[in-house]
Amino acid sequence: MIKWLGRWFAPKVHLRPHQAARLGNWRAIPDVRHSAGVEHSRFVVVDVETSGLNLREDKLISIGAVAVVNGKIALGDSFYIVLQQQEASEKNNILLHGIGTAEQLKGTPPADALLDFLEFLGKDPLIAFHVTFDETMIKRALREYLGFSFKHPWIDLAYVMPSLNPPLAKKYYALDDWTGHFGIRIDARHNALADALATAQLFQIAIAQANKKEVVNFSGFHDLERAQRWVNSVS
């Protein structure tokens, strides 16, 4: 019962004074306007690597993120971090993402790593492909290590792309399907930063396609996502 309740309520976490100050400063950042056009906005495209696919039990290992600023990928505005693990993930998992035992054990302490991520993010919207996984793993880690419930705007390209490309909706499901279709190269698949960069390129394609439909801001992309979720629910 206590374990079940812990999934819904943030645990008591004792942050060091400088950590609490950093979190307080992030909370004080004003929210962004979702009506602002893409050409005047910053979006953060994110991807994570974990110790497995169990949303309740597996650990967040790394976060990669790339900013899309005013519709353009800002390579100088990127983020990558490995969270320090108490014990390394299994060998098969390491072979998948390439983050070895030593790197996992010597990573950045989780609270500091997550504060670094929040400071990079600011209050700008997050973009991901299949948001549920990335969002759940990030929210779990923030609750565990910083003791707060992370509520943030996201856009899921796994729904936006089918909404913009109906003929492909039933054919393509995975990120690899869409990147392959549009000729987007991923240099290191299952590396969080490389996957975030590929997803950012896919988002640029979505921006160009959406512009033709007069979808020009976060709210418009959110409407596309919501409409496609409804289509999937009734089909």
Contacts in CASP RR format, 6 or more apart in sequence:
PFRMAT RR
TARGET T0000
AUTHOR 0000-0000-0000
METHOD contacts of the structure
MODEL  1
MIKWLGRWFAPKVHLRPHQAARLGNWRAIPDVRHSAGVEHSRFVVVDVET
SGLNLREDKLISIGAVAVVNGKIALGDSFYIVLQQQEASEKNNILLHGIG
TAEQLKGTPPADALLDFLEFLGKDPLIAFHVTFDETMIKRALREYLGFSF
KHPWIDLAYVMPSLNPPLAKKYYALDDWTGHFGIRIDARHNALADALATA
QLFQIAIAQANKKEVVNFSGFHDLERAQRWVNSVS
7 56 0 8 1.000
10 143 0 8 1.000
10 147 0 8 1.000
10 148 0 8 1.000
10 149 0 8 1.000
11 143 0 8 1.000
11 144 0 8 1.000
11 147 0 8 1.000
12 147 0 8 1.000
13 111 0 8 1.000
13 144 0 8 1.000
13 145 0 8 1.000
13 146 0 8 1.000
13 147 0 8 1.000
15 23 0 8 1.000
15 111 0 8 1.000
15 146 0 8 1.000
19 111 0 8 1.000
19 112 0 8 1.000
19 115 0 8 1.000
19 146 0 8 1.000
22 115 0 8 1.000
22 118 0 8 1.000
22 119 0 8 1.000
23 115 0 8 1.000
23 118 0 8 1.000
23 146 0 8 1.000
23 148 0 8 1.000
26 115 0 8 1.000
26 118 0 8 1.000
26 119 0 8 1.000
26 122 0 8 1.000
29 122 0 8 1.000
29 123 0 8 1.000
30 123 0 8 1.000
31 123 0 8 1.000
32 41 0 8 1.000
32 42 0 8 1.000
32 123 0 8 1.000
32 124 0 8 1.000
32 125 0 8 1.000
34 125 0 8 1.000
34 153 0 8 1.000
34 217 0 8 1.000
34 218 0 8 1.000
34 219 0 8 1.000
34 222 0 8 1.000
35 217 0 8 1.000
35 218 0 8 1.000
35 219 0 8 1.000
36 217 0 8 1.000
36 218 0 8 1.000
37 216 0 8 1.000
37 217 0 8 1.000
38 70 0 8 1.000
38 71 0 8 1.000
38 207 0 8 1.000
38 211 0 8 1.000
38 216 0 8 1.000
38 217 0 8 1.000
39 70 0 8 1.000
39 71 0 8 1.000
39 216 0 8 1.000
40 70 0 8 1.000
41 69 0 8 1.000
41 70 0 8 1.000
41 71 0 8 1.000
41 124 0 8 1.000
41 125 0 8 1.000
41 217 0 8 1.000
41 218 0 8 1.000
42 67 0 8 1.000
42 68 0 8 1.000
42 69 0 8 1.000
42 70 0 8 1.000
42 77 0 8 1.000
42 124 0 8 1.000
43 67 0 8 1.000
43 68 0 8 1.000
43 69 0 8 1.000
43 71 0 8 1.000
43 124 0 8 1.000
43 125 0 8 1.000
43 126 0 8 1.000
43 127 0 8 1.000
43 155 0 8 1.000
43 203 0 8 1.000
43 218 0 8 1.000
44 65 0 8 1.000
44 66 0 8 1.000
44 67 0 8 1.000
44 68 0 8 1.000
44 120 0 8 1.000
44 121 0 8 1.000
44 122 0 8 1.000
44 124 0 8 1.000
44 125 0 8 1.000
44 126 0 8 1.000
44 127 0 8 1.000
45 65 0 8 1.000
45 66 0 8 1.000
45 67 0 8 1.000
45 68 0 8 1.000
45 126 0 8 1.000
45 127 0 8 1.000
45 128 0 8 1.000
45 196 0 8 1.000
45 197 0 8 1.000
45 199 0 8 1.000
45 200 0 8 1.000
45 203 0 8 1.000
46 63 0 8 1.000
46 64 0 8 1.000
46 65 0 8 1.000
46 126 0 8 1.000
46 127 0 8 1.000
46 128 0 8 1.000
46 134 0 8 1.000
46 138 0 8 1.000
46 196 0 8 1.000
47 63 0 8 1.000
47 64 0 8 1.000
47 65 0 8 1.000
47 128 0 8 1.000
47 129 0 8 1.000
47 134 0 8 1.000
47 192 0 8 1.000
47 193 0 8 1.000
47 195 0 8 1.000
47 196 0 8 1.000
47 199 0 8 1.000
48 60 0 8 1.000
48 61 0 8 1.000
48 62 0 8 1.000
48 63 0 8 1.000
48 64 0 8 1.000
48 133 0 8 1.000
48 134 0 8 1.000
48 137 0 8 1.000
48 138 0 8 1.000
48 192 0 8 1.000
49 61 0 8 1.000
49 62 0 8 1.000
49 97 0 8 1.000
49 99 0 8 1.000
49 190 0 8 1.000
49 191 0 8 1.000
49 192 0 8 1.000
50 58 0 8 1.000
50 59 0 8 1.000
50 60 0 8 1.000
50 61 0 8 1.000
50 137 0 8 1.000
51 58 0 8 1.000
51 59 0 8 1.000
51 61 0 8 1.000
51 85 0 8 1.000
51 89 0 8 1.000
51 90 0 8 1.000
51 93 0 8 1.000
52 58 0 8 1.000
52 89 0 8 1.000
52 93 0 8 1.000
53 133 0 8 1.000
55 133 0 8 1.000
55 136 0 8 1.000
55 137 0 8 1.000
55 140 0 8 1.000
58 137 0 8 1.000
59 83 0 8 1.000
59 85 0 8 1.000
59 89 0 8 1.000
59 141 0 8 1.000
60 83 0 8 1.000
60 110 0 8 1.000
60 137 0 8 1.000
60 138 0 8 1.000
60 140 0 8 1.000
60 141 0 8 1.000
61 82 0 8 1.000
61 83 0 8 1.000
61 85 0 8 1.000
61 89 0 8 1.000
61 97 0 8 1.000
61 99 0 8 1.000
61 104 0 8 1.000
62 80 0 8 1.000
62 81 0 8 1.000
62 82 0 8 1.000
62 83 0 8 1.000
62 97 0 8 1.000
62 99 0 8 1.000
62 192 0 8 1.000
63 79 0 8 1.000
63 80 0 8 1.000
63 81 0 8 1.000
63 83 0 8 1.000
63 113 0 8 1.000
63 117 0 8 1.000
63 138 0 8 1.000
63 192 0 8 1.000
64 78 0 8 1.000
64 79 0 8 1.000
64 80 0 8 1.000
64 81 0 8 1.000
64 192 0 8 1.000
64 193 0 8 1.000
64 195 0 8 1.000
64 196 0 8 1.000
65 78 0 8 1.000
65 79 0 8 1.000
65 80 0 8 1.000
65 117 0 8 1.000
65 120 0 8 1.000
65 121 0 8 1.000
65 193 0 8 1.000
65 196 0 8 1.000
66 73 0 8 1.000
66 74 0 8 1.000
66 75 0 8 1.000
66 77 0 8 1.000
66 78 0 8 1.000
66 79 0 8 1.000
66 193 0 8 1.000
66 196 0 8 1.000
66 197 0 8 1.000
66 199 0 8 1.000
66 200 0 8 1.000
67 73 0 8 1.000
67 74 0 8 1.000
67 77 0 8 1.000
67 78 0 8 1.000
67 124 0 8 1.000
68 74 0 8 1.000
68 127 0 8 1.000
68 200 0 8 1.000
68 203 0 8 1.000
68 204 0 8 1.000
68 207 0 8 1.000
69 77 0 8 1.000
71 204 0 8 1.000
71 207 0 8 1.000
72 204 0 8 1.000
73 197 0 8 1.000
73 200 0 8 1.000
73 201 0 8 1.000
73 204 0 8 1.000
78 193 0 8 1.000
78 196 0 8 1.000
78 197 0 8 1.000
79 116 0 8 1.000
79 117 0 8 1.000
79 120 0 8 1.000
79 193 0 8 1.000
80 192 0 8 1.000
80 193 0 8 1.000
81 108 0 8 1.000
81 113 0 8 1.000
81 116 0 8 1.000
81 117 0 8 1.000
82 99 0 8 1.000
82 103 0 8 1.000
82 104 0 8 1.000
82 107 0 8 1.000
82 108 0 8 1.000
82 113 0 8 1.000
83 107 0 8 1.000
83 108 0 8 1.000
83 109 0 8 1.000
83 110 0 8 1.000
83 113 0 8 1.000
83 114 0 8 1.000
83 141 0 8 1.000
84 104 0 8 1.000
84 105 0 8 1.000
84 106 0 8 1.000
84 107 0 8 1.000
84 108 0 8 1.000
84 109 0 8 1.000
84 110 0 8 1.000
84 113 0 8 1.000
85 104 0 8 1.000
85 105 0 8 1.000
85 107 0 8 1.000
87 105 0 8 1.000
88 94 0 8 1.000
88 100 0 8 1.000
88 101 0 8 1.000
88 104 0 8 1.000
88 105 0 8 1.000
89 104 0 8 1.000
94 100 0 8 1.000
94 101 0 8 1.000
96 190 0 8 1.000
97 190 0 8 1.000
97 191 0 8 1.000
97 192 0 8 1.000
98 190 0 8 1.000
98 191 0 8 1.000
107 113 0 8 1.000
108 116 0 8 1.000
110 141 0 8 1.000
110 144 0 8 1.000
110 145 0 8 1.000
111 145 0 8 1.000
111 146 0 8 1.000
114 141 0 8 1.000
114 142 0 8 1.000
114 145 0 8 1.000
114 146 0 8 1.000
115 146 0 8 1.000
117 138 0 8 1.000
121 152 0 8 1.000
123 152 0 8 1.000
125 152 0 8 1.000
125 153 0 8 1.000
125 154 0 8 1.000
125 155 0 8 1.000
125 218 0 8 1.000
126 135 0 8 1.000
126 152 0 8 1.000
126 153 0 8 1.000
126 154 0 8 1.000
126 155 0 8 1.000
127 154 0 8 1.000
127 155 0 8 1.000
127 157 0 8 1.000
127 199 0 8 1.000
127 200 0 8 1.000
127 203 0 8 1.000
128 134 0 8 1.000
128 135 0 8 1.000
128 154 0 8 1.000
128 155 0 8 1.000
128 156 0 8 1.000
128 157 0 8 1.000
128 199 0 8 1.000
129 156 0 8 1.000
129 157 0 8 1.000
129 158 0 8 1.000
129 175 0 8 1.000
129 178 0 8 1.000
129 199 0 8 1.000
129 202 0 8 1.000
130 156 0 8 1.000
130 158 0 8 1.000
130 175 0 8 1.000
131 154 0 8 1.000
131 155 0 8 1.000
131 156 0 8 1.000
131 158 0 8 1.000
132 156 0 8 1.000
135 154 0 8 1.000
138 150 0 8 1.000
139 149 0 8 1.000
139 150 0 8 1.000
142 148 0 8 1.000
142 149 0 8 1.000
142 150 0 8 1.000
143 149 0 8 1.000
143 150 0 8 1.000
153 218 0 8 1.000
153 222 0 8 1.000
155 218 0 8 1.000
155 221 0 8 1.000
155 222 0 8 1.000
155 225 0 8 1.000
156 225 0 8 1.000
157 178 0 8 1.000
157 199 0 8 1.000
157 202 0 8 1.000
157 203 0 8 1.000
157 206 0 8 1.000
158 173 0 8 1.000
158 175 0 8 1.000
159 224 0 8 1.000
159 225 0 8 1.000
159 228 0 8 1.000
159 229 0 8 1.000
159 232 0 8 1.000
160 206 0 8 1.000
160 210 0 8 1.000
160 221 0 8 1.000
160 224 0 8 1.000
160 225 0 8 1.000
160 228 0 8 1.000
161 168 0 8 1.000
161 172 0 8 1.000
161 178 0 8 1.000
161 202 0 8 1.000
161 206 0 8 1.000
162 168 0 8 1.000
162 169 0 8 1.000
162 172 0 8 1.000
162 228 0 8 1.000
162 231 0 8 1.000
163 169 0 8 1.000
163 224 0 8 1.000
163 225 0 8 1.000
163 227 0 8 1.000
163 228 0 8 1.000
163 231 0 8 1.000
164 206 0 8 1.000
164 209 0 8 1.000
164 210 0 8 1.000
164 213 0 8 1.000
164 224 0 8 1.000
165 172 0 8 1.000
165 209 0 8 1.000
168 181 0 8 1.000
169 228 0 8 1.000
169 231 0 8 1.000
171 177 0 8 1.000
172 178 0 8 1.000
172 181 0 8 1.000
175 195 0 8 1.000
175 198 0 8 1.000
175 199 0 8 1.000
175 202 0 8 1.000
176 186 0 8 1.000
176 189 0 8 1.000
178 184 0 8 1.000
178 202 0 8 1.000
179 185 0 8 1.000
179 186 0 8 1.000
179 198 0 8 1.000
179 201 0 8 1.000
179 202 0 8 1.000
182 201 0 8 1.000
182 202 0 8 1.000
182 205 0 8 1.000
184 198 0 8 1.000
184 201 0 8 1.000
184 202 0 8 1.000
185 198 0 8 1.000
186 194 0 8 1.000
186 195 0 8 1.000
186 197 0 8 1.000
186 198 0 8 1.000
187 194 0 8 1.000
188 194 0 8 1.000
189 195 0 8 1.000
206 221 0 8 1.000
210 216 0 8 1.000
210 220 0 8 1.000
210 221 0 8 1.000
210 224 0 8 1.000
215 221 0 8 1.000
215 223 0 8 1.000
215 224 0 8 1.000
END
